[in-house]
Amino acid sequence: MTDGERPRGATIGIAVMAAAGAAATLLGLYFVFWGDNAFGGFLVSALGGIYMLGARALHRGESWGWGAGVFAGAALVLFNLFLLPLGAAVVLLIAATLVLLFRVRAYYGMVRYHPEDDERRKKELEAQRTANPDGYTCPNCGSTRLWVAPDGSAYCTECKRGIIALKTM
């Protein structure tokens, strides 16, 4: 996905997210090696790395980066404020990233426009897949609510177990 296809706010959010992740990683490494807080520095450095990976994922069009940006960003804000004395500088970048990610959440597919239709389609698909016209039963719990695959394997929706080969009982 190129930068021309995504909204401008998303592109700016990715850049700010990458910068915030790099700043958090460097700040964390500083406190690991030269500061007085190795644990806090390691934690912030690891979260900064996750933040940079989330920015890379968003740049490539992978939606998991949005969740990494929001949840790792919230954790980074907390850890930077309470564990590291210089963390306030990184918090401003993370706050800007969070605002930008929330403004373009529809672009990343984090908004359900018609949740009732989605739930109805989901229920119809589940009813179709778990119809079980051959009357197979789960060898673990005896339920007939099986999601039968074309290769003869199945998944029981009651006991949540997979079945490699079905046998009629």
N, C-alpha and C positions, 0 to 999 in steps of 0.2 A: 504494500500500500504506500503510495507516495504522499508527500505532505500536501500536495494540491487537492487531494480528494477529501481530506478530513477538515473539519471546521478549524478556524484559526485558534479558537480557545483551546481545542484539544492539542494542537501543535505546540502552543505556548505551554500548556500544562505538562506535556511530555518533557519539554526542555527544562522547565523549572523543577520537575520531579527528578530528572537526572542530576541536575545541579545540587538539589537538596540531598539526594542520596550520596553523592560524592563528598559534599561538605560534612555530612554526618559520619561517613566512613573515615574521613581524614581526622575529624575531631575525636572520634572514638579511638583511632589508632594512636593519636597523640596521648590520650589519657591511659592507654594500655602501656605504652613504652616510657613516657616521660612524666605522666601525671600521677596523682595519688589515688586513682580510682580505676584499677585494672578491670574489675568486674563490670562496672558501668560502662567503661570504654569499650570492652568487648561486646557487650549487649548492643550498644548504640552502633558500633561498627558493623555488626552482623545485620541489624535492621537497615542500616544504610545500604549495605550490599543488596538486600532484598528489594529495597526501594529502587536501586539502579536497575536491577533485573526486571522489576515491574515496568519501569520506563521503557526498557528495551522491548518488552512484550507489547506494550501499547504502541510503540513505533512500528512493530511488525503486524499489528492488527489483532493480537490475541487478547481476548477480553479479560483473562485472569489478572492482567496487569492493573486493571481498574480496582479490583478488590485488594491487590497488594498495595496500591497507592493509598487507598482509604484506610485499611486496617493497620498496615505497617506505619502509615503516617500518624495515626492516632497514638500508636505505641511509641513512636519516636518523639512525639510531642511530650508525652508523659515522662519518658526516660530522660530526655534532654533537659526538661525543666527541673526534675527532682534529683537526678544523679550527677549531671555534669554542670559545673559552674558557668561554662561558656556556651551552653546549649541554647540559650535564647536567640542567638544569631541564626541557628539552623531552624528554629521553630518558625520564624517569619517566612522562610522559604517553603516549609511544609504547609503552613497555613494557606499560603497563596496557591500551592498545589491542590490542597483539598477543596478550596473554593472553585478552582478551575475544573477539577474532575467532577464536582457536583453539578456545575453549570452545563457540562456536555455529557451527562450520564445517559441521555437518550441515544447519543451517537454510539456509545459502547454497548447498547442493548440492556441497560440496567433499569429500564422503565417498561412496565407492561401496560400497553394502551388499553386492552380489553381483557381484563383478568377473568371475567365470567366466560367469555368465549374460549379462552385458553384452558380453563378448568373443564368445560364441557367437552372439548376435543380430547383432552387427556383421559377423561372418564370413558368416552366412546372407544378410544384406542385400547384402554385397559380391558374393557368388556369384550372387545373383539379378540384380543390376544389371549385372554384367559377363558375363552369359550369352552375349550377342551371337549370337542364333540366325540372323541374316542373313549372318554370316561377314564382316563388315566388317573391314578392316585399317587400321592407322594409316599415314597417308602419310609420317610422319616416320621410324618405326622398323620398320614392318611387323608389329607385334604385333597379335594379335586380342583382347587383354585391354582392351576399350574399355568405358567407362561411357557407353552410348548414351542420349541424351535424346529425348523424344518429338518435338522439333522438327528432328531430323536432325543435331544437333551431338553431339559426343562428347568424352570425356576419356580419354586413354590412361594406364593405370595403370603402364605400363612406363617410358615416357619423360617422363611428367608434363607433357604438353602438351595444350592444348585444340584441338579440330578444329571449324571452323565448319561445313563441309559434308562429309559422308562420300561416298566413292566406293568401289564394290566393285572390287577388283583381281583 
